[in-house]
Amino acid sequence: MNKSLAGNDAGHGKVAIVTGAGSGIGRAVALAMSSAGYSVSLAGRRLAELEQTAAMAAGGNMHAVSTDVRQPDSVRALFAGTRDKFGRLDVLFNNAGVNAPGIPLEDLTYERWCEVVSVNLTGSFLCAQEAFRLMKSQQPRGGRIINNGSVSAYAPRPHSAPYTATKHAITGLTKSISLDGRVYNIACGQIDIGNAATEMAGKPGDGALQPSGDIVVEPRMDARHVAQAVVYMASLPLDANVQFMTVMATNMPFIGRG
């Protein structure tokens, strides 16, 4: 972790929940938060992958919790377990997400649509709701919620209606949480990520469909740069907030996309 961003003790004594922590951005952020001094609850559907993340933390204080963010009871258990284990919650990184195959809008099944909405949007809402309840009731009161948006929160890719719609909705959720959280000292921001080199982005060398119909291999960036940005956002005192931050591969198609 770059000390100029957060310092190795930025999260000393603080507690974070990271959803989707078994791979990709979630794993990178969980490890960075641990390095910065946070105790971290790792949430995801695959316990083995969460335990692998915990093993990579080199002695960090991590707690793996098998969680389905689509299910209210599962989300409640995650937050109750975090409170029981660590005593409070300072940061929620709302990261769990899925995508649908890039197929024409008219061929998208109802089931695929519902799956993406359930994980990306409903899951983020349920986790934010439980974070609100815990952060309101703890002493000292308050905390921070960081939502994982996407550059798709601003500009779609071809054949991406479910993912793009949910990421636009995350922006609305971020704004609502920011407004409703003020009175409780709950801050909320959003990180919009473009082309981090993770499993969701596909294999190295895979091309992406462009609006022109061409398939182009796009530049990517290391996920650790995203993790550093999240730790910076989390490290701010609660009277300061990064409302929106975009972290992207410099030369990827975004500005002028479409």
N, C-alpha and C positions, 0 to 999 in steps of 0.2 A: 504494500500500500504506500502510496506517495504521501510522505508526511506533510507536504505543502498543502494537500487537499484536506486531510482530516486528522492526521496524527495517529500514532499507534494506540493512544489512550482516549480517542474521541468518544468511544462508547463505554468507557470504563464504568462498570456497575449498571449499565443499561441493558434492556431486554428487547429483542426484536423477534417478530414472526416473519418468515419468508415462505410464501406459498410457491408451489412448483419448484421446490428446492432440490429435486432429485437429478436435475440435468440443466444444461444450458445456462441462461441468464440467472435463473434462480440459484443454481449451485454456485456460480461465480460470485453473486452478491452475498450469499450466505457465508462463503469463505472469507470474503473481504470484510464483512461485518464482524466475523469472529476475530480476524486479525486486528481489527480496530478496537477490540475490547468488549464487544457485545456478547451476552448470552443469547443464543439463537434457538428458537423452535423451528424445526424443519418440517414443512407440511407438504404432502403429496400423496398420490394414490399408491405409489410403489415403495413399500417400506425398505426393500433391499437397496434401492437407489438412494434413499434418504440416509440409510446407515453408511453407505459408501461415501456420501458427502461428509458425514460426521467424521469418518475415519480419515478424511483428507485434511481435517482441521488442525492436526498436530497439537492435540491437547486442548483445543477450544471447548468451551462449555456449550454443548449442543444437545438438543432434545428432539429426537425423531418421532413424529406423530403421523401415522397413516390417516389421511384426510381426503374426503371427497367434497370439494368446495361446492358441488351442486346440491348437497344435502344439508339442511339446516342443523340436524342433530349432530352430524359429523363436524360441522364448523363450530358449534357450541362446545363440543368436547375438546377441540383444539385449543380454544381460548381459555376454557376452564382448566385444562391441563397445564397451559402456560402459566396461568395465575398461581396454580398450586405448586408448580415446580420452581418458578422464579420470583413470584410475589407481585409482579406488575407487568405492564407492557408499555414500552416507550415508542416503538416503531413497528408498523405493519408495512411490509412490502407486498402489495397485492399484485402478484406476478403470474399466477397459474393461468394458462391459456392454451387453446388449441386452434387449429385452422381446418378448413375444409379443402378438399382437392380443388384445383383450379379448373372448374368446369363451367360451361355456360349457365347463366342465371336460370334459364327455362328448364335445365336438366337437374338442377339442385333439388334433392329430396327434402321433404319436410323434416325427416329425422336428422339429416345433416345440419340443417338450419338450427334446429332445437338444441343439438349438441353444442354447437359453437356459442349460441346465446347463453345456454345454461352455465357453461364453464366461464367464458370470458366476462359476461355481464352479471348474470345472477350470482355467480361465485364471488365476484369482486364486491357486489353489494352485500352479500351475507357476511363476508369477512369484515368489511367496513362497519357493518351494523354491530357486530360483536365487539370490534375494537372500540367503537363509540361507547358501548355500555361499560366496558372495562375502564377505559380512559377517564370517563366521567366520574366513576365511583372510587378510583384509587387516590392515594395521597402520596406525593403531590399530584394534583389532578392534571390531566392533559397528556398529550403525546402527538405523534405524527403518523400520517398515512401517506404512503407513496404509491401511486397507481402506475402500473406499466401500461402505457399507451402504445403508440407506434406512429411512424410517419403515415401510416394508413388512417390515423385519426384526422389527417388533413387532405391526403390525396390517395385515391384507390389505385390498386393494381387491377389489370383486367381479370375478370372472373373471380372476384373476391368479395362479393356482396355480404356474406355472413361476417367475415372477419372485419371488413371495413365498417360495417354498420355497428358492430359491437365496440370497436375502437373509437368511433365518433361518440358513442354513448358513454364510454369511459370518461371522455372529456366533460360531458355534462355531469356525470357522477362526481368527478373531481371538484367541479365548481360548486356543486350542492354541498358536498362535505366541507369544503372550505368555508362556505357561508354559515352553515349550521354549526360548525365546530368552533366558531370564534368565541362564543360565550363560555365554552368549556376548556379553552386553551388547547384545542385540537387543531393542528395545522395539517394541510393536505396539499400535495403537489403531484405532478405527473411527469414521468420521464418517457419521451417518445424516441424509440430506438429504430435505427435503420441499418439493416444488413450486418448484424452481429453474426459472427461465425459460430453458429450453434446447430444442433440437430434439426431444429425447426426450419432453418434456412436451407437444408438439404446438404448433399455431399459437395466437397470442394470441386469446382469445375462444372457443377450443374448450372444450366442456363435458366433464366426467368423470362416469361412471356412479356413482351412489351406491347404498348398500345398499337404499334405498327404491325403487329403480328409476328415480328422477329423474336427469336430466342437468343438472349444475350447473357453471357457470363458477367455478372456485376461484381464490382469491388466489395470486399467485406472488411470488417475490423474485428479485432480481438475482443471477446466478451469482457475481458478485465477492464477495458476502458469504461464500459457501462457500469461495472461494479464500483469503480472509483467514483463515478458520478453519483451513484446512489448513496454511497457512504458520505460524500460531501453534503448531499441534501439532508441526510439524516443527522449530520453533525451540527447543524445550525441550532442556535437557541430557539425556543418556541416563539420568540417575538420576531423572528425572521423566517422567511419561507421562499423557496424556489417554486413558483407556481407552475411553470412549464419549462422543461429543458429538452432539447433535441440533441441526441448523440447519434452520429451516423458516420458511415464510411464516406469520406470526403467526396469521392467521385461517383457515388451511386446515383442513379436517376431518382431525383426527388424534386429539386427546384426545376419547375417546368415539366414535371412528369405529366404525361397524357396530352 
